[in-house]
Amino acid sequence: MALLSHRLRFKGVILGNFTATEITEKLRANEISLIHAVEQRGRWITVRQFQQDSAEGLYTPPNQSGLLGRLAGKSQPPSIPNGTPPPPPGSSLVADSIESRVRQGYLWSGLSFLLPMVIGLPLWLLKDVLHIPTTAFKILLVIGTLLGTAYSAWRTIQSAHSLQGEGLEDVGRSMQQLGIALAGASTCFWIFLVFINF
């Protein structure tokens, strides 16, 4: 009897066919994470959901859940969580949503270096037009820096909390720590530049 195999996907890259046991071994060996997507019954779910389904007995190979298997009493019909049918193949699922939130969180943490410049550039262009005194200009740049870095840190923390709600505490925690560290480093960097150059 051939074992049912599944494809894995992460950041748009699809990896070969793996059995449920191989997926579990790769997870234990830290070769994949809980936010990788697994193709199961024509839909993509997270490895976390795949592991839960396997543990709850929701994962059954199709050759054991057919009509003959049910008539012979060898298996029960596959149960569907919450009584809802699976979405059609190719539809956007939880795995896509989680992967998107991970990317979004890391993007916001990286933007902590860019946002102060985006805020400060218009101020610098308007400095001579509006005849803003140097001291007031420095204060405005510092406020803009603080606003930009605080906003990016806040958005990163929001993304991290949403991941923690999905059971990905370790990913959310590391994302939150990175966001706060980059926001702090960015604040120091831009404020240092303001007082050196102006």
C-alpha positions in Angstrom: 0.0 0.0 0.0 1.5 3.3 -1.0 1.7 6.0 1.6 -0.1 9.3 1.0 2.4 12.1 0.3 2.0 15.9 0.7 3.7 18.9 -0.8 5.2 21.6 1.4 5.2 25.3 0.7 7.0 28.2 2.2 7.4 31.8 0.8 6.0 30.6 -2.5 8.5 27.7 -2.9 6.9 24.2 -3.2 9.0 21.3 -2.0 8.6 17.7 -3.0 6.3 15.0 -1.7 6.6 13.9 1.9 4.6 11.5 4.1 3.0 12.6 7.3 5.8 10.8 9.2 8.5 12.7 7.2 6.8 16.0 7.9 6.8 15.3 11.6 10.4 14.3 11.5 11.3 17.5 9.6 9.5 19.5 12.2 11.3 17.8 15.0 14.6 18.4 13.3 13.8 22.1 12.8 14.0 21.7 9.0 10.5 23.2 8.7 8.4 25.3 11.0 4.8 25.4 12.1 4.0 28.1 9.5 5.1 26.1 6.5 2.0 25.1 4.5 1.1 21.5 3.7 -1.2 20.4 0.9 -3.9 18.2 2.2 -6.9 17.0 0.2 -6.3 19.7 -2.4 -6.0 22.6 0.1 -3.1 24.3 1.9 -3.1 24.3 5.7 -0.3 25.1 8.1 1.9 22.4 9.5 0.4 23.2 12.9 -3.1 22.5 11.6 -1.9 19.4 9.8 -0.4 18.1 13.1 -3.6 18.8 15.0 -5.7 17.1 12.3 -3.4 14.0 12.4 -3.6 13.9 16.2 -7.4 14.2 16.2 -7.8 11.5 13.6 -9.1 13.9 11.0 -6.3 12.9 8.6 -7.1 9.7 6.9 -5.6 8.5 3.6 -8.3 8.3 0.9 -7.7 4.5 0.2 -9.0 3.7 3.7 -12.0 6.0 3.7 -13.6 4.9 0.4 -17.0 3.2 0.1 -15.5 -0.3 0.3 -13.5 0.5 3.4 -16.7 1.9 5.1 -18.7 -1.2 4.0 -16.1 -3.5 5.4 -16.1 -1.5 8.7 -12.4 -0.7 8.4 -12.8 3.0 8.6 -15.2 5.8 9.3 -16.0 8.5 6.8 -13.5 11.3 7.1 -14.8 13.9 9.5 -14.7 17.5 8.6 -13.9 20.1 11.4 -16.9 22.2 12.4 -19.0 20.3 9.8 -18.0 22.6 7.0 -16.8 21.2 3.7 -13.2 22.0 2.7 -12.7 25.0 0.5 -12.0 24.5 -3.2 -8.4 23.9 -4.3 -6.4 27.0 -4.8 -8.4 29.1 -2.4 -6.7 31.3 0.1 -6.5 29.6 3.4 -5.1 30.0 6.9 -1.6 29.1 5.8 -1.6 31.9 3.3 -2.9 34.3 6.0 -0.3 33.3 8.5 2.6 33.5 6.0 1.3 36.9 5.0 1.3 38.1 8.6 4.8 36.9 9.2 6.0 38.8 6.1 4.1 41.9 7.2 5.5 41.9 10.7 9.1 41.6 9.5 8.5 44.3 6.9 7.2 46.7 9.5 10.2 46.0 11.7 12.5 46.8 8.8 10.6 50.0 8.0 11.6 51.5 11.3 14.8 52.8 9.6 12.9 54.2 6.6 9.9 55.9 8.2 11.9 58.6 10.0 13.5 59.6 6.7 10.1 59.6 5.0 8.8 62.0 7.6 12.0 64.1 7.8 12.5 64.6 4.1 9.4 66.9 3.6 10.5 68.8 6.7 14.0 69.3 5.3 12.6 70.5 2.0 10.2 73.0 3.7 12.8 74.3 6.2 14.1 77.1 4.0 10.7 77.9 2.4 9.0 78.3 5.8 12.1 79.8 7.5 12.1 77.3 10.4 14.7 78.1 13.0 17.4 75.5 13.5 16.3 74.6 17.0 12.7 74.2 16.0 13.8 72.1 13.0 15.8 69.7 15.2 12.8 69.3 17.5 10.5 68.6 14.6 13.0 66.0 13.2 13.3 64.3 16.6 9.5 64.2 16.9 9.2 62.8 13.4 11.8 60.1 14.2 10.0 59.1 17.4 6.7 58.9 15.6 8.1 56.9 12.7 9.9 54.3 14.8 7.1 54.1 17.3 4.6 53.4 14.6 6.7 50.7 13.0 7.3 49.1 16.4 3.5 49.2 17.1 2.6 47.6 13.8 5.3 44.9 14.3 3.9 44.1 17.8 0.4 43.9 16.4 1.5 41.3 13.9 3.4 39.4 16.6 0.3 39.3 18.8 -1.8 38.0 15.9 0.7 35.2 15.4 0.8 34.3 19.1 -3.0 33.9 18.9 -2.4 31.3 16.2 -0.2 29.3 18.5 3.1 30.6 17.1 4.4 32.1 20.3 8.1 31.6 19.4 7.8 33.3 16.0 5.7 36.2 17.5 8.1 36.7 20.4 11.2 36.8 18.2 9.4 39.2 15.8 8.4 41.5 18.6 11.9 41.5 20.0 13.4 42.3 16.6 10.8 45.1 16.0 11.6 46.8 19.3 15.4 46.4 18.9 15.3 47.9 15.4 13.0 50.7 16.5 15.4 51.6 19.3 18.5 51.4 17.0 16.7 53.5 14.4 15.7 56.1 16.9 19.3 56.5 18.2 20.7 56.5 14.6 18.4 59.2 13.3 18.6 61.4 16.4 22.4 61.2 16.3 22.3 62.3 12.6 20.0 65.2 13.4 22.3 66.6 16.1 25.5 66.0 14.0 24.3 67.6 10.8 22.0 70.4 11.9 
